Amino acid sequence: MVTKIELAEMKFYAFHGVMPQERVVGNDFTVSLTLTVPVQKALITDDLNDTLNYAAVYEVVKREMEVSSNLIEHVAGRIVRALKAEFSQIKAIDLKLSKMNPPIEGEISSASIILCEKFEE
């Protein structure tokens, strides 16, 4: 059985961007995660220790979002590495990081990076 845990559209105000004003003024961002995690034991035990603590995952994402970067690609890579380092039970991560209303000419609601990482077993 493959089990996926999803945390959808976590919202952050952060200071990522290549343009100097982006790193001063900031912008709205969303992060969505789909984590492949073995939780078969939790299906029976009803014990948080047998699954992934969503609040702890959120705190890792929040911590990485607070570190200013030029590129959302860099932020997304940091989030993936930090999650894998803190939660060894994660087998795969699909992450979508979106910058809302990016500062470009034209009408666009967001610019996103999507990373899909599978870890060796």
C-alpha positions as CSV (number, residue, x, y, z in Angstrom):
1,M,0.0,0.0,0.0
2,V,1.3,3.5,-0.9
3,T,0.2,6.2,1.4
4,K,0.5,9.9,0.6
5,I,0.0,12.8,3.1
6,E,-0.8,16.2,1.6
7,L,-0.4,19.6,3.1
8,A,-2.1,22.0,0.7
9,E,-1.4,25.7,0.1
10,M,0.5,26.6,3.3
11,K,0.7,30.4,3.1
12,F,3.7,32.5,3.9
13,Y,4.9,36.1,3.5
14,A,8.5,36.0,2.6
15,F,11.4,37.9,1.0
16,H,12.5,35.8,-2.0
17,G,13.4,37.3,-5.4
18,V,16.1,38.4,-7.7
19,M,15.0,42.0,-7.8
20,P,16.2,44.0,-4.8
21,Q,12.7,45.4,-4.0
22,E,11.4,41.8,-3.6
23,R,13.9,41.1,-0.8
24,V,12.8,44.3,0.9
25,V,9.1,44.5,0.3
26,G,8.4,40.8,0.2
27,N,5.5,38.8,-1.3
28,D,2.9,36.1,-0.7
29,F,3.9,32.5,-1.3
30,T,2.2,29.2,-1.1
31,V,3.7,25.8,-0.5
32,S,1.9,22.5,-1.2
33,L,3.4,19.1,-0.3
34,T,2.6,15.5,-1.1
35,L,4.7,13.2,1.0
36,T,4.9,9.5,0.5
37,V,5.2,7.9,3.9
38,P,4.7,4.4,5.2
39,V,1.8,4.7,7.7
40,Q,0.4,1.2,7.7
41,K,1.1,0.9,11.5
42,A,-0.8,4.1,12.3
43,L,-3.8,2.7,10.4
44,I,-4.1,0.2,13.2
45,T,-2.6,1.9,16.2
46,D,-4.1,5.4,16.0
47,D,-0.7,6.6,17.4
48,L,0.9,9.8,16.1
49,N,4.4,8.2,16.5
50,D,3.4,5.8,13.7
51,T,2.9,8.5,11.1
52,L,4.1,11.9,10.2
53,N,3.4,14.9,12.5
54,Y,1.9,17.6,10.2
55,A,2.7,20.4,12.6
56,A,6.3,19.4,12.7
57,V,6.4,19.3,8.9
58,Y,4.9,22.8,8.8
59,E,7.5,24.1,11.1
60,V,10.3,22.9,8.9
61,V,8.7,24.5,5.8
62,K,8.1,27.7,7.8
63,R,11.8,27.8,9.0
64,E,13.1,27.5,5.4
65,M,10.6,30.0,4.0
66,E,12.0,32.6,6.5
67,V,15.5,32.4,4.9
68,S,15.7,34.9,2.1
69,S,16.8,33.6,-1.3
70,N,17.1,34.9,-4.8
71,L,15.3,32.0,-6.4
72,I,12.3,30.0,-5.5
73,E,14.1,27.0,-6.9
74,H,16.7,27.4,-4.2
75,V,14.0,27.7,-1.5
76,A,12.2,24.6,-2.8
77,G,15.5,22.6,-2.8
78,R,16.2,23.7,0.8
79,I,12.7,22.6,1.9
80,V,13.1,19.2,0.3
81,R,16.6,18.6,1.9
82,A,15.4,19.8,5.3
83,L,12.3,17.6,5.3
84,K,14.3,14.5,4.3
85,A,16.9,15.3,7.0
86,E,14.3,15.6,9.7
87,F,11.9,12.8,8.7
88,S,13.8,9.8,7.5
89,Q,10.6,7.9,7.0
90,I,9.7,10.1,4.0
91,K,10.1,8.0,0.8
92,A,9.2,10.7,-1.8
93,I,8.3,14.4,-1.8
94,D,6.3,16.4,-4.4
95,L,6.6,20.1,-3.6
96,K,4.9,23.1,-5.3
97,L,6.2,26.5,-4.3
98,S,4.3,29.5,-5.8
99,K,5.1,33.2,-5.7
100,M,1.9,35.0,-5.9
101,N,1.7,38.1,-8.2
102,P,5.3,38.0,-9.4
103,P,6.7,41.3,-10.5
104,I,6.5,40.9,-14.2
105,E,4.7,42.9,-16.9
106,G,1.5,41.2,-17.7
107,E,-1.3,39.6,-15.8
108,I,-0.3,36.5,-13.9
109,S,-1.5,35.1,-10.6
110,S,1.6,33.1,-9.7
111,A,4.9,31.6,-10.7
112,S,5.7,28.2,-9.4
113,I,8.4,25.5,-9.2
114,I,7.4,21.9,-8.8
115,L,9.9,19.4,-7.4
116,C,9.3,15.7,-7.4
117,E,12.0,13.8,-5.4
118,K,12.0,10.1,-4.7
119,F,14.6,8.8,-2.1
120,E,16.5,5.5,-2.4
121,E,15.5,2.8,0.0
